[in-house]
Amino acid sequence: MRTPNLDALAKDGMRFGNCFATPVCSPARSEVMTGKYNFRTGFRDMASRKGAVSSLDPKAHPTIPQLPQP
């Protein structure tokens, strides 16, 4: 089976060798989605807890798929 898109991604894509994340789902998810530490996006606790941030501000913290393509 030919996989030209996967081959191009493997050749020209970015490789992430390390990821440092808080072991709580919402902060870790915000780190993986934005490439920023959780304290920069405002997620310091699970989104379901009272007083916690419940969503990302898309203008201040765009997710990796939302970034402009080169």
PyMOL commands that place a pseudoatom at each C-alpha (Angstrom):
pseudoatom trace, name=CA, resn=MET, resi=1, chain=A, elem=C, hetatm=0, pos=[0.000, 0.000, 0.000]
pseudoatom trace, name=CA, resn=ARG, resi=2, chain=A, elem=C, hetatm=0, pos=[1.324, 3.431, -0.931]
pseudoatom trace, name=CA, resn=THR, resi=3, chain=A, elem=C, hetatm=0, pos=[1.186, 6.110, 1.768]
pseudoatom trace, name=CA, resn=PRO, resi=4, chain=A, elem=C, hetatm=0, pos=[2.540, 9.331, 0.215]
pseudoatom trace, name=CA, resn=ASN, resi=5, chain=A, elem=C, hetatm=0, pos=[1.068, 11.621, 2.887]
pseudoatom trace, name=CA, resn=LEU, resi=6, chain=A, elem=C, hetatm=0, pos=[2.481, 9.594, 5.772]
pseudoatom trace, name=CA, resn=ASP, resi=7, chain=A, elem=C, hetatm=0, pos=[5.823, 9.333, 3.972]
pseudoatom trace, name=CA, resn=ALA, resi=8, chain=A, elem=C, hetatm=0, pos=[5.916, 13.130, 3.516]
pseudoatom trace, name=CA, resn=LEU, resi=9, chain=A, elem=C, hetatm=0, pos=[5.000, 13.667, 7.169]
pseudoatom trace, name=CA, resn=ALA, resi=10, chain=A, elem=C, hetatm=0, pos=[7.759, 11.309, 8.291]
pseudoatom trace, name=CA, resn=LYS, resi=11, chain=A, elem=C, hetatm=0, pos=[10.266, 13.064, 6.032]
pseudoatom trace, name=CA, resn=ASP, resi=12, chain=A, elem=C, hetatm=0, pos=[9.326, 16.712, 6.634]
pseudoatom trace, name=CA, resn=GLY, resi=13, chain=A, elem=C, hetatm=0, pos=[7.349, 16.634, 9.884]
pseudoatom trace, name=CA, resn=MET, resi=14, chain=A, elem=C, hetatm=0, pos=[8.385, 17.727, 13.343]
pseudoatom trace, name=CA, resn=ARG, resi=15, chain=A, elem=C, hetatm=0, pos=[9.527, 15.182, 15.901]
pseudoatom trace, name=CA, resn=PHE, resi=16, chain=A, elem=C, hetatm=0, pos=[8.728, 15.729, 19.550]
pseudoatom trace, name=CA, resn=GLY, resi=17, chain=A, elem=C, hetatm=0, pos=[11.349, 14.039, 21.701]
pseudoatom trace, name=CA, resn=ASN, resi=18, chain=A, elem=C, hetatm=0, pos=[10.130, 15.233, 25.115]
pseudoatom trace, name=CA, resn=CYS, resi=19, chain=A, elem=C, hetatm=0, pos=[6.869, 16.341, 26.637]
pseudoatom trace, name=CA, resn=PHE, resi=20, chain=A, elem=C, hetatm=0, pos=[6.527, 17.573, 30.197]
pseudoatom trace, name=CA, resn=ALA, resi=21, chain=A, elem=C, hetatm=0, pos=[2.959, 17.466, 31.446]
pseudoatom trace, name=CA, resn=THR, resi=22, chain=A, elem=C, hetatm=0, pos=[1.021, 17.734, 34.660]
pseudoatom trace, name=CA, resn=PRO, resi=23, chain=A, elem=C, hetatm=0, pos=[-0.575, 14.348, 35.437]
pseudoatom trace, name=CA, resn=VAL, resi=24, chain=A, elem=C, hetatm=0, pos=[-4.110, 15.757, 35.457]
pseudoatom trace, name=CA, resn=CYS, resi=25, chain=A, elem=C, hetatm=0, pos=[-6.106, 15.432, 32.259]
pseudoatom trace, name=CA, resn=SER, resi=26, chain=A, elem=C, hetatm=0, pos=[-7.157, 19.045, 31.471]
pseudoatom trace, name=CA, resn=PRO, resi=27, chain=A, elem=C, hetatm=0, pos=[-3.738, 20.658, 32.063]
pseudoatom trace, name=CA, resn=ALA, resi=28, chain=A, elem=C, hetatm=0, pos=[-1.952, 17.861, 30.179]
pseudoatom trace, name=CA, resn=ARG, resi=29, chain=A, elem=C, hetatm=0, pos=[-4.387, 18.126, 27.283]
pseudoatom trace, name=CA, resn=SER, resi=30, chain=A, elem=C, hetatm=0, pos=[-3.882, 21.901, 27.052]
pseudoatom trace, name=CA, resn=GLU, resi=31, chain=A, elem=C, hetatm=0, pos=[-0.104, 21.369, 26.931]
pseudoatom trace, name=CA, resn=VAL, resi=32, chain=A, elem=C, hetatm=0, pos=[-0.299, 18.798, 24.148]
pseudoatom trace, name=CA, resn=MET, resi=33, chain=A, elem=C, hetatm=0, pos=[-2.824, 20.844, 22.143]
pseudoatom trace, name=CA, resn=THR, resi=34, chain=A, elem=C, hetatm=0, pos=[-0.988, 24.189, 22.351]
pseudoatom trace, name=CA, resn=GLY, resi=35, chain=A, elem=C, hetatm=0, pos=[2.659, 23.276, 22.880]
pseudoatom trace, name=CA, resn=LYS, resi=36, chain=A, elem=C, hetatm=0, pos=[2.684, 25.577, 25.935]
pseudoatom trace, name=CA, resn=TYR, resi=37, chain=A, elem=C, hetatm=0, pos=[3.073, 24.767, 29.604]
pseudoatom trace, name=CA, resn=ASN, resi=38, chain=A, elem=C, hetatm=0, pos=[-0.270, 24.527, 31.397]
pseudoatom trace, name=CA, resn=PHE, resi=39, chain=A, elem=C, hetatm=0, pos=[0.398, 27.545, 33.621]
pseudoatom trace, name=CA, resn=ARG, resi=40, chain=A, elem=C, hetatm=0, pos=[0.678, 29.686, 30.470]
pseudoatom trace, name=CA, resn=THR, resi=41, chain=A, elem=C, hetatm=0, pos=[-2.746, 28.585, 29.186]
pseudoatom trace, name=CA, resn=GLY, resi=42, chain=A, elem=C, hetatm=0, pos=[-4.445, 28.943, 32.588]
pseudoatom trace, name=CA, resn=PHE, resi=43, chain=A, elem=C, hetatm=0, pos=[-5.165, 25.243, 33.098]
pseudoatom trace, name=CA, resn=ARG, resi=44, chain=A, elem=C, hetatm=0, pos=[-3.877, 24.398, 36.558]
pseudoatom trace, name=CA, resn=ASP, resi=45, chain=A, elem=C, hetatm=0, pos=[-6.661, 22.018, 37.566]
pseudoatom trace, name=CA, resn=MET, resi=46, chain=A, elem=C, hetatm=0, pos=[-9.246, 19.726, 36.006]
pseudoatom trace, name=CA, resn=ALA, resi=47, chain=A, elem=C, hetatm=0, pos=[-11.797, 21.723, 33.997]
pseudoatom trace, name=CA, resn=SER, resi=48, chain=A, elem=C, hetatm=0, pos=[-14.705, 20.139, 35.886]
pseudoatom trace, name=CA, resn=ARG, resi=49, chain=A, elem=C, hetatm=0, pos=[-13.615, 21.510, 39.277]
pseudoatom trace, name=CA, resn=LYS, resi=50, chain=A, elem=C, hetatm=0, pos=[-15.266, 24.620, 40.677]
pseudoatom trace, name=CA, resn=GLY, resi=51, chain=A, elem=C, hetatm=0, pos=[-13.387, 27.796, 39.756]
pseudoatom trace, name=CA, resn=ALA, resi=52, chain=A, elem=C, hetatm=0, pos=[-11.158, 26.084, 37.179]
pseudoatom trace, name=CA, resn=VAL, resi=53, chain=A, elem=C, hetatm=0, pos=[-10.702, 27.274, 33.608]
pseudoatom trace, name=CA, resn=SER, resi=54, chain=A, elem=C, hetatm=0, pos=[-13.078, 25.295, 31.376]
pseudoatom trace, name=CA, resn=SER, resi=55, chain=A, elem=C, hetatm=0, pos=[-11.879, 26.185, 27.863]
pseudoatom trace, name=CA, resn=LEU, resi=56, chain=A, elem=C, hetatm=0, pos=[-8.937, 27.658, 25.980]
pseudoatom trace, name=CA, resn=ASP, resi=57, chain=A, elem=C, hetatm=0, pos=[-9.065, 31.201, 24.619]
pseudoatom trace, name=CA, resn=PRO, resi=58, chain=A, elem=C, hetatm=0, pos=[-8.494, 30.442, 20.909]
pseudoatom trace, name=CA, resn=LYS, resi=59, chain=A, elem=C, hetatm=0, pos=[-7.000, 33.875, 20.159]
pseudoatom trace, name=CA, resn=ALA, resi=60, chain=A, elem=C, hetatm=0, pos=[-4.537, 33.830, 23.053]
pseudoatom trace, name=CA, resn=HIS, resi=61, chain=A, elem=C, hetatm=0, pos=[-3.770, 30.094, 22.883]
pseudoatom trace, name=CA, resn=PRO, resi=62, chain=A, elem=C, hetatm=0, pos=[-4.365, 28.611, 19.413]
pseudoatom trace, name=CA, resn=THR, resi=63, chain=A, elem=C, hetatm=0, pos=[-4.020, 24.857, 19.204]
pseudoatom trace, name=CA, resn=ILE, resi=64, chain=A, elem=C, hetatm=0, pos=[-1.338, 23.386, 16.961]
pseudoatom trace, name=CA, resn=PRO, resi=65, chain=A, elem=C, hetatm=0, pos=[-3.840, 22.517, 14.161]
pseudoatom trace, name=CA, resn=GLN, resi=66, chain=A, elem=C, hetatm=0, pos=[-5.100, 26.140, 14.227]
pseudoatom trace, name=CA, resn=LEU, resi=67, chain=A, elem=C, hetatm=0, pos=[-1.648, 27.625, 13.574]
pseudoatom trace, name=CA, resn=PRO, resi=68, chain=A, elem=C, hetatm=0, pos=[-0.949, 28.957, 10.075]
pseudoatom trace, name=CA, resn=GLN, resi=69, chain=A, elem=C, hetatm=0, pos=[0.667, 26.444, 7.767]
pseudoatom trace, name=CA, resn=PRO, resi=70, chain=A, elem=C, hetatm=0, pos=[4.113, 27.361, 6.394]
for i in range(1, 70): cmd.bond("trace and resi %d" % i, "trace and resi %d" % (i + 1))
show_as sticks, trace
zoom trace
